[in-house]
Amino acid sequence: MTQPAPDTGDNTPARASANPILGIALLVLACLCFSILDATAKYLGSHVPTLQIVWIRFLSHVVLAFLMFRVWANPDILKTGRPVLQGVRAVCLLLTTVFNFLAVQYLQLAETMSIMFATPFVVTALAGPLLGEWAGLKRWIAIIVGFIGVLIVTQPGMGGMHWAALYSVAAMMTYALYALLTRMLTETESPAGMLFISGIVAALATAPAGLAVWETPSELTIWLLLLSTGVWGALGHWLFIAAHRISPAPVLAPFIYVQIVWMIALGYLIFSDVPSWATLAGASVVVASGLFILYRERVKGTAVATELPPER
């Protein structure tokens, strides 16, 4: 199994060999990190202002990336041949975080997920014209089945959505653009550079607002949770970048649904939310959808290895 090339600070790496299975595994772990980040932000929302959480999340992200990649010894990490796309991608990440953190303060996690999980439709639809990565009929069917599973869990329309659902719609759109730009930039940019640049742009942009609403936490636990947001965010996005570096966006898109499984587990462990039969049934559908895509990728890999045409 081919591993992504280790980062050396070079900002123009060759794309790693295609490895859909490894890419899927990295994305699933990234979704776990994002779920922990969202759960932490929801908990912190009752203790400190949202914009403060966002700023600390990116500030600690930058500090962690600075130490991990030894930027002082590898200043070339900051160099980029596509500064405009890097900047747009960083803004998309920032807006996704802000909108999502605002949404979870007003909505239940299930409500925000029902909107955010429309992302694979947008990614899959735009990956063709923007990236030349066209999804086949079976992959579209798997995405639709996965989305049905999410609807079983969230049961939208049962009681009318809060106005803050608009935050989730905005987060979904900016996240889809972030995913597509990530795939696009991995052709020429290093994972380390993408992670550091997106973090530092967001940290600088949110510093004035974060400082303006600052409330000093009185408990060590709150401080630790605040700092942990950068860890989960940075690790999650590094895994996300690595996944898109070796796997096409349409292959990865259905596995964004796996985040709902992590959310169910964290909701039970942290907020004592006991999953209903609908939640468990919907999660099963989501997992089945993902396993189908995984099976197809393994079949295609075997077909290529034996010089047979892959299943269409």
C-alpha positions in Angstrom: 0.0 0.0 0.0 1.5 3.3 -1.1 1.9 5.9 1.6 1.9 9.7 1.0 5.3 11.0 0.6 6.7 12.6 3.8 6.6 16.4 3.7 10.0 18.1 3.5 8.8 21.6 3.2 8.8 21.5 -0.6 5.7 23.3 -1.8 5.6 21.6 -5.2 5.4 17.9 -4.6 4.3 15.3 -7.1 0.9 13.9 -6.5 1.0 10.7 -4.5 0.0 7.5 -6.2 -3.7 6.9 -6.3 -4.8 4.8 -3.4 -8.6 5.1 -2.8 -8.7 2.7 0.2 -6.1 4.6 2.1 -7.7 7.9 1.2 -11.1 6.6 2.5 -9.4 5.5 5.8 -7.8 9.0 6.2 -11.1 10.7 5.5 -12.9 8.6 8.1 -10.3 9.6 10.8 -10.6 13.2 9.7 -14.4 13.0 10.2 -13.7 11.7 13.8 -11.5 14.8 14.5 -14.1 17.1 13.1 -16.8 15.5 15.2 -14.7 15.9 18.3 -14.1 19.6 17.3 -17.8 20.2 16.9 -18.7 18.6 20.2 -16.1 20.6 22.0 -17.3 23.8 20.4 -20.8 23.1 21.4 -19.8 22.5 25.0 -17.6 25.6 25.1 -20.4 27.7 23.6 -22.1 27.9 27.1 -18.9 29.2 28.7 -17.1 31.6 26.2 -18.2 33.6 23.1 -18.2 31.8 19.8 -15.8 34.2 18.1 -13.3 33.6 20.9 -13.6 29.8 20.3 -13.0 30.3 16.6 -9.9 32.5 17.1 -8.3 30.2 19.7 -9.1 27.2 17.4 -7.0 28.7 14.6 -4.4 30.3 16.8 -3.6 26.9 18.4 -3.8 25.3 15.0 -1.0 27.6 13.8 1.1 27.1 16.8 0.8 23.3 16.5 1.6 23.4 12.7 4.5 25.7 13.3 6.1 23.2 15.8 5.1 20.1 13.8 6.7 21.2 10.5 9.5 23.3 12.1 8.6 26.3 10.0 11.7 28.2 11.3 13.9 25.6 9.6 11.7 25.1 6.5 10.5 28.7 5.6 9.8 27.4 2.0 6.6 26.0 3.5 5.2 29.5 3.3 5.9 29.7 -0.4 3.1 29.0 -2.9 2.7 29.1 -6.6 -1.1 29.6 -6.3 -1.6 32.3 -3.7 -5.1 33.3 -4.8 -6.5 29.8 -4.5 -4.7 29.3 -1.2 -6.3 32.5 0.1 -9.8 31.5 -1.2 -9.4 28.1 0.4 -8.4 29.6 3.7 -11.4 31.9 3.7 -13.7 28.9 2.9 -12.3 27.1 5.9 -12.7 30.1 8.1 -16.3 30.7 7.0 -17.2 27.0 7.4 -15.9 27.1 11.0 -17.6 30.3 11.9 -21.0 29.3 10.4 -20.9 25.9 11.9 -19.9 27.1 15.4 -22.7 29.6 15.3 -25.2 27.0 14.1 -24.5 24.5 16.9 -25.2 27.2 19.5 -28.8 27.3 18.3 -29.5 24.0 16.7 -29.3 20.4 17.7 -26.4 18.5 16.1 -28.9 16.4 14.1 -30.3 19.5 12.5 -27.0 20.9 11.5 -25.9 17.5 10.1 -29.0 17.2 8.0 -27.9 20.3 6.1 -24.2 19.8 6.2 -24.5 16.3 4.7 -25.8 17.8 1.5 -22.1 18.5 0.9 -21.4 15.3 -1.1 -24.0 16.3 -3.7 -22.3 19.6 -4.3 -18.8 18.1 -4.3 -19.7 15.3 -6.6 -21.7 17.6 -9.0 -18.9 20.2 -9.2 -15.9 17.7 -9.2 -16.6 16.8 -12.8 -16.6 20.3 -14.5 -13.9 21.7 -12.1 -11.6 18.8 -11.6 -12.5 16.4 -14.4 -13.4 13.7 -11.9 -16.8 12.5 -13.0 -18.9 10.2 -10.8 -20.6 7.2 -12.3 -24.2 6.1 -11.7 -23.4 3.6 -9.0 -21.5 6.2 -7.0 -24.3 8.6 -7.3 -26.8 5.9 -6.1 -24.5 5.3 -3.1 -24.4 9.0 -2.3 -28.2 9.2 -2.5 -28.7 6.2 -0.3 -26.3 7.6 2.3 -28.2 10.9 2.3 -31.5 8.9 2.8 -29.8 7.4 5.9 -29.0 10.9 7.2 -32.7 11.9 6.6 -33.8 8.9 8.6 -31.6 10.0 11.5 -32.4 13.7 11.4 -36.1 13.5 10.3 -36.1 17.1 9.0 -39.5 18.9 8.6 -41.0 17.2 11.6 -41.1 20.4 13.6 -39.9 23.4 11.6 -36.3 24.6 11.3 -34.8 27.4 13.4 -33.7 30.5 11.4 -30.1 29.6 12.4 -30.4 26.7 9.8 -29.2 29.4 7.4 -25.8 29.2 9.1 -25.6 25.5 8.3 -26.6 26.1 4.7 -23.8 28.6 4.4 -21.3 26.2 6.2 -22.3 23.4 3.8 -21.6 25.6 0.7 -18.2 26.9 1.9 -17.2 23.4 3.0 -17.9 22.0 -0.4 -15.8 24.7 -2.0 -13.1 24.0 0.6 -13.1 20.3 -0.3 -12.8 21.0 -4.1 -10.1 23.6 -3.7 -8.2 21.1 -1.4 -8.2 18.5 -4.2 -7.2 21.1 -6.8 -4.3 22.5 -4.8 -2.9 19.1 -3.8 -1.6 18.8 -7.4 1.1 21.5 -6.7 1.1 22.4 -3.0 2.5 20.5 0.0 0.1 19.3 2.8 2.3 21.2 5.3 2.0 24.4 3.4 -1.7 24.1 2.9 -2.3 23.4 6.6 -0.1 26.2 7.8 -1.3 28.9 5.4 -5.0 28.2 5.9 -4.5 28.4 9.7 -2.5 31.6 9.7 -4.8 33.4 7.4 -7.8 32.4 9.5 -6.0 33.3 12.8 -5.1 36.7 11.6 -8.5 37.4 10.2 -10.3 36.4 13.5 -7.9 38.0 15.9 -9.7 41.4 16.2 -13.1 39.8 16.8 -11.7 37.2 19.2 -10.0 39.8 21.3 -13.0 42.1 21.2 -15.3 39.6 22.8 -12.6 37.9 25.0 -13.7 36.4 28.3 -11.0 34.8 30.4 -12.0 31.3 31.4 -12.0 30.7 35.1 -11.4 26.9 34.9 -8.4 25.0 33.7 -10.7 22.5 32.0 -12.1 25.3 29.7 -8.6 26.4 28.8 -7.6 22.9 27.9 -10.7 22.4 25.8 -10.1 25.7 24.0 -6.6 24.7 23.2 -7.7 21.3 22.1 -9.8 22.7 19.3 -6.7 23.6 17.4 -5.3 20.1 17.8 -8.5 18.5 16.5 -8.9 21.0 13.7 -5.3 20.8 12.5 -5.1 17.0 12.7 -8.5 16.7 11.0 -7.5 19.0 8.1 -4.1 17.4 7.7 -5.8 14.0 7.3 -8.4 15.6 5.0 -5.6 17.0 2.8 -3.8 13.7 2.7 -6.9 11.9 1.7 -7.6 14.2 -1.2 -4.0 14.0 -2.3 -4.4 10.3 -3.1 -8.1 9.8 -3.8 -10.5 11.6 -6.2 -13.2 13.8 -4.6 -16.2 11.7 -5.8 -14.7 8.6 -4.2 -14.3 10.4 -0.9 -17.6 12.3 -0.9 -19.9 9.5 0.3 -17.7 8.9 3.4 -18.4 12.3 4.8 -21.6 10.6 6.0 -19.5 8.6 8.4 -19.3 11.7 10.6 -22.9 11.0 11.7 -21.7 7.7 13.3 -19.0 9.6 15.3 -21.6 12.2 16.3 -24.0 9.5 17.6 -21.2 8.1 19.7 -20.0 11.4 21.1 -23.5 12.6 21.7 -24.1 9.6 23.9 -20.7 9.8 25.7 -20.6 13.6 26.3 -24.2 14.8 26.3 -25.9 11.5 27.4 -28.0 11.5 24.2 -29.4 8.0 23.8 -29.8 7.2 20.0 -33.3 6.3 18.9 -34.2 3.5 16.6 -34.4 6.0 13.8 -30.8 7.1 14.5 -29.5 3.5 14.6 -31.4 2.6 11.4 -30.2 5.6 9.6 -26.6 5.1 10.7 -26.8 1.6 9.4 -27.9 2.8 6.0 -25.0 5.3 6.0 -22.5 2.7 6.8 -23.9 0.3 4.2 -23.6 3.1 1.6 -19.9 3.7 2.5 -19.1 0.0 2.5 -20.6 -0.3 -1.0 -18.3 2.4 -2.3 -15.4 0.7 -0.5 -16.2 -2.6 -2.1 -16.3 -1.1 -5.6 -12.9 0.6 -5.1 -11.4 -2.8 -4.0 -13.0 -4.5 -7.0 -11.6 -1.7 -9.3 -8.2 -2.1 -7.7 -8.2 -5.8 -8.3 -9.4 -5.4 -11.9 -6.5 -3.0 -12.6 -4.0 -5.3 -11.0 -5.1 -8.2 -13.2 -5.4 -6.0 -16.3 -9.2 -6.4 -16.5 -11.6 -3.6 -17.1 -12.9 -2.3 -13.8 -16.6 -2.6 -12.9 -18.7 0.3 -14.2 
